[in-house]
């Protein structure tokens, strides 16, 4: 995986070449990713979904993250990125099912990792249930959802704990239901401005 080739870009988004995933993250090169956020509506409430990253992931293990996301390889188009949804979650969608939220530019630096992404970001209105998720256990070990308004309050600091419900896979791959309270420390430490930008764009689409 570290040897996969990715397109690289300058700060203005102009393509400048290719590099391996390892070099991209070591040198802090701008590269493309695909992000897809699931939302659903029940009665008068909107919910947003998070994946729980696998405990064996090299980066950010066992933290809540974007519903489905991944790198776009050098030979792939943005539309090809939709494969991440089926690979990680077992949910088949097409690019026509998604609403484009734009390209989010953001940076994360942690130790030797310098992650500079041009994230092609999409929204999907999910009408299924937790039973429909078939997770790629090497990547994802759980799925959770939260009240969308409460998630906004968490990232803006109006509340310090967020109620989530969902499931995790146990050691034999069975789904075990959970409800719990989490804090911002339970999420991948994307920049605060990234989360604020995401929820602002989602809010425009669902309210």
N, C-alpha and C positions, 0 to 999 in steps of 0.2 A: 504493500500500500504506500509506503514512504517513497517508492520509486516511480509512482504514477506521475505522468507529465501533466502540468497545469499551465494554462496561459498566464502570462504575467503582464502587468500594466503599470504605467507611471501614475503619479498622483492625480493627473487630469483624466484618468480612465482610458488613455491611449495604449493600445496593445504594443508591447515591446519585445515579446519573445515567449519562451517556455522555460520551465524549470521543474525539477522534481518537487513533490510535496515536501520532502525533507528540507530541500534548499529554500523553498518558499517560506517556510516557517522559521528557518534559522536566520535567513537574511532579511526577513520582514518585507517580502515582495507582495505587492497588491495582486490579488487573484479573485476569481469568481466562485461564488457559492450559490446554492439554491436553498431557500427557506420557505417552508409552508406551515402556516398556522391554522389549526382547526378551531372553529367556533360552532356552537350549536345554540338553539333557543328552546326553552321549555317554559310554557306559559309566558310570564312577563320577564323572565331572566335570561340573560346571555351568558354562556359559559365559554371559557378558553381552555384548550387542552395542552398538556405538557408531557413530553416523554421523560422517563427516568433513565438516564444513561447507565449502561452496564457497569458493574463493579470492576470489570477487567479492562475498561477503556484506558488508554494511555493518558488522555487529557480529560480532566473534569469527571472522573468516575463517580457514579452514584449521586449525581446532581440532576435537578430538573432543568429541562431545556426546551428549545423550540420543538414543536410537535414532530416535524420531520425536517431534516436538513442534511446537506452534504456538499462536497466539492464538485464543481463542474470540471471534467477532464478536458484536456487540450482539444480533443476531437469532437467534443459535445457542444450542442446548442443549449440555450436556456430551456427549451422545451424538453430536452432529454433529461433535465434534472428532476422531472416528475417521477422518474424511476425510484427516487429515494423514498417516496411515500409507500410504494408497494414493498420495496425491499425491507424497510425498517418496520413498517406497521402492518403489512399484509392487506392494505386497503388499496383497491385499484381505482385510480382517478386518471383523467386525461387533462391536458393543459386547458382544454375548453371548459372544464369544470371549475377552474380556479379564477380568482379575481386578482389581478396584478396590483400590488401596492407600491411598486417602485423599486429602485435600487438603493439600498441603504449602505452607506460607506462607514465602516467603523474599524477600530483597532483594539486589540487586546494584547497586553504584554504581561507575561508571567514566566519568570525565570529565563530560560533560553528560548522560550516560545514567543515569537513575534507574529501575531496573526492579524494581517491587514486584508479585509474582505470587501469585495463589491458584491453585496448580497442581493440577488434577484429574489424579491420577497412576494409571496402569494398568500391568499386567504382562501380557505375551503369551508363551506357550510356543511358540517357533518350531520347526517341524519340517522346514523347507525347507533349502536350501543357498544359498551365495553366488550361484549361477547364477540364482536366482529373483528377485533384486533388480533392479529397473529404476528407476534413480535419476533424480530431477528435477534435472538437472545445474546449474540455476541456484541450487539450494538445497544439494544434497548431491553431493560428488564422490568419496565412498568409503564403504565399510562395513568395520568391523573387529569382532573379538570378542576377549575375554580370559577366562582362567580366573577365575571369580567370586571364589573365595577369594583369589587373588592381587590382584584389584582392591581387595578389602577391605584387604589388607595395604598396598597403595599409599596409600590415602587415610588410613589410620591411622598411616602413617609407619614401618611395620615393614620395608618395602622402599622403594627409591628409583626402581627401574625396573620396568616391566611389559612382558611379552612380549605382543604382539598379532599377529594374522594376519587377512588379508582382502584387499581389492582397492581400487584407485583407478581412476577413469576418466582415460584420457589425452586429449590434445587433440582426438582424433577420436571420442571417446566409447567407446573399447574398454576392457574391463576388464583391468587389469594386477595380478597377484597380488603381495602384499607380506607379509613378516614383518619385524618390527622391535621395538626396545625404545623405550618412551616413558616420560616422567616426568609428574608432575602439571601441569607447564607445558604439556603437549601437550593438556590438556583446557580447556574453557570454565571460567573461574574462578568457578563457583558457590561459595557459601559452603561451608566445610568441613562445617558442621553439616547442610547440605542433602545432600551426598553420604552422610554417615553415616546420616542418616534414611532415605534411599532404600535403601541396602544393607541396613539393619536390617529394613525392611519386606519387601524381596524375600526376604531370608534366612528370614523366618518362613514364607514361602509355598513355598519350594523345598527346604527341609531337613527 
